[in-house]
Amino acid sequence: MSDRENEDDKLQTGQTPKTQPPAEFGINTAIGKQLKAYYDDVASEPVPDRFLSLLDALDQAESATKKNRE
């Protein structure tokens, strides 16, 4: 399609042609890819020992509370 046909189609339908996504999708896609890469890096890291010991302490405290209620 020529640029003029694209503009006419955009004016008539209020949308850009489906073969060409709007320019802002390019930016959003790039941001999304960077966020996913960052998240994947963080998610693959091991849980620190300090967090594991805190979770164990929380489980013990919850168990003690449940036993005291019975």
C-alpha positions as CSV (number, residue, x, y, z in Angstrom):
1,M,0.0,0.0,0.0
2,S,1.1,3.5,-0.7
3,D,1.4,6.1,2.1
4,R,-1.6,7.9,0.7
5,E,-3.7,4.7,0.8
6,N,-2.6,4.1,4.4
7,E,-3.6,7.6,5.4
8,D,-7.0,7.2,3.6
9,D,-7.6,3.9,5.4
10,K,-6.6,5.4,8.7
11,L,-9.0,8.3,8.2
12,Q,-11.9,6.1,7.2
13,T,-11.5,3.4,9.9
14,G,-9.9,5.4,12.6
15,Q,-7.2,2.7,12.8
16,T,-3.8,2.1,11.3
17,P,-3.6,-0.9,8.9
18,K,-3.1,-4.2,10.7
19,T,0.1,-4.9,8.8
20,Q,1.8,-2.0,10.5
21,P,1.5,-1.6,14.3
22,P,1.4,1.9,15.8
23,A,4.8,3.3,16.6
24,E,4.2,3.2,20.4
25,F,4.0,-0.6,20.2
26,G,7.7,-0.7,19.3
27,I,8.6,1.2,22.5
28,N,6.2,-0.9,24.6
29,T,7.6,-4.1,23.1
30,A,11.2,-3.1,23.9
31,I,10.3,-2.1,27.4
32,G,8.4,-5.4,27.9
33,K,11.4,-7.4,26.6
34,Q,13.8,-5.6,29.0
35,L,11.5,-6.1,32.0
36,K,11.1,-9.8,31.2
37,A,14.8,-10.3,30.9
38,Y,15.3,-8.5,34.3
39,Y,12.6,-10.6,35.9
40,D,14.0,-13.8,34.5
41,D,17.4,-12.9,36.0
42,V,15.9,-12.1,39.4
43,A,13.7,-15.2,39.4
44,S,16.6,-17.5,38.7
45,E,18.6,-16.3,41.7
46,P,18.5,-18.5,44.8
47,V,16.5,-17.5,47.8
48,P,18.9,-16.0,50.4
49,D,19.5,-18.2,53.5
50,R,18.2,-15.3,55.7
51,F,14.8,-15.4,54.0
52,L,14.6,-19.1,54.3
53,S,15.4,-19.0,58.1
54,L,12.7,-16.2,58.5
55,L,10.2,-18.4,56.6
56,D,11.0,-21.3,58.9
57,A,10.6,-19.1,62.0
58,L,7.2,-17.9,60.7
59,D,6.1,-21.5,60.1
60,Q,7.1,-22.5,63.6
61,A,5.3,-19.4,65.1
62,E,2.1,-20.3,63.2
63,S,2.2,-23.9,64.3
64,A,2.7,-22.8,67.9
65,T,-0.3,-20.4,67.7
66,K,-2.5,-23.1,66.2
67,K,-1.5,-25.5,69.0
68,N,-2.3,-22.9,71.7
69,R,-5.8,-22.3,70.2
70,E,-6.7,-26.0,70.4
